[in-house]
Amino acid sequence: MRSRIVFIIMFLVLGTFSVTQTACVTAPSTTATPTIVPHVVTADIEAGIQHYIEEQMRLGGGYFTLPFKEEELKLKLVRVHTEYLANLGPRYHFACVDVADVGGDLYDVDFFLRGDPGSMEVTETTVHKINGQLFYAWEQKEDKTWHRVPVEEASRDLLGVLNGQDEFDFLYTVALPEITEPARMWIPLPTSDAFQTVEVSSMEVPGKRQILTEKKYGNHVLLVDLDREDSKKNVELLFHVRRIEKDAYVEPQSAPEEYLKPNRLVPLNEDFKTIAEKAVEGKNGDLMRARALYDYVIDNMQYIRNGEGWGNGDAVYACNVKTGNCTDFHSYFIALSRSIGIPSRFSMGASIPSARNDGGIHGYHCGAEFYAEGKWWPVDISEADKYSNLSSYYFGRHPANRIELSRGRDLVVEPGPVTGPINFLAHPVLEIGGKPAEIRAKFSFNRKLVCK
């Protein structure tokens, strides 16, 4: 048996918060001046890693070069994962970035840095993922140190799965931009169902608000009317969530045939039907056919969030380009399933980290469900693509550490956006003066349950 490879990283807590350091006091018998360790916030670490990569790109002829598996990668910075930036101790920091190579592959790279704001140096660089696929997971020991664990030896909780049940506070925050004309914003409000219980702990919302009901899927949507005086204000919605693991289930008064109809970005066409029929050839029953489509999407797509077009849940884009994020994976699966008569539907939410108990969340996460044998079967194809040893788990299950924010596509509410039905709802939809405006929410969580 191959021996377990564990690298011990001596730091306090890997999270999204900073650690304030006070002056180090010398022994009483001396009169030496105390060493002052500057306070470091995540913006300092972000600036430090961006400066390092920019300098390496200057030296590398426009590319950040990185030795990897006997070759030299030529990389461009895509984004810094601000939710994972951490001050680990005095003058010791952690950063994680996405970089794309010239061939189009997307790498997730971990960095350790030392130094003060404005003068940080990188001490260690490792490739954590390629196209969403992990090489190692992080495991925290009782002494608060963190260890790298090879992905094939990692337990489910290190790979993002909590079985049974979970309970946490979920914070949804939005920083409003400059508002120059009357504006409207639509925000998802998670609701309780058979798998999650949601309580609103607090709402801090500027402007005038009302709660709308989207009739087709039963979503609740917070409509906020804003004006100039609301510029740069913050929106904070705090929810207390109790969630159980989801597996195949019977839904009373279900109408599966409704989920054979197309959506704007999930059409029905002959291309999808041809691909699906070939993928399921020789398979009997919708359960086996759905598994064949699930495997087909895993085998034919890569989790790459780079370039233009990804992240819209566009099934045609996914079919043609064969890359994207969770929305693209699941939209492609839904299109293929519907094309051969398997009802399928879409849900949007967030995945709550399983290996830590508080901090930031890396954006939204979506899933799908298909109907077979009189039940709805949940699937998570993009996570199965990342963690091949969990592909059987994710066919028919969603873990407990999730929150569902909304369901369905092409959502219609009244009053709704001037631009028409909402594609899907995770981040807010904002219109200023009747025109779309870019805006993003930030998600964070806490399992300390301070708001029961």
Secondary structure, 3 states (H helix, E strand, C coil): CCCCCCEEECCCCCCCCCCCCCCECCCCCCCCCCECCCCCCHHHHHHHHHHHHHHHHHHCCCCEEEEECCEEEEEEEEEECHHHCEEEECCEEEEEEEEEECCCCEEEEEEEEEEECCEEEEEEEEEEEECCEECEEEEECCCCCEEEEEHHHCCHHHHCCCCCEEEEEEEEEEECCCCCCCEEEEEEECCCCCCEEEEEEEEECCCEEEEEEECCCCEEEEEEEECHHHCCCEEEEEEEEEEECEECECCCCCCHHHHHCCECCECCCHHHHHHHHHHCCCCCCHHHHHHHHHHHHHHHCEECCCCCCCCCCCHHHHHHHCEECHHHHHHHHHHHHHHCCCCEEEEEEEECCCCCCEEEECCCEEEEEEEECCEEEEECHHHHHHCHHHCCCCECEECCCEEEEEECCCECCCCCCCCCCECCCCCCEEEECCEEECCCEEEEEECCCCCC
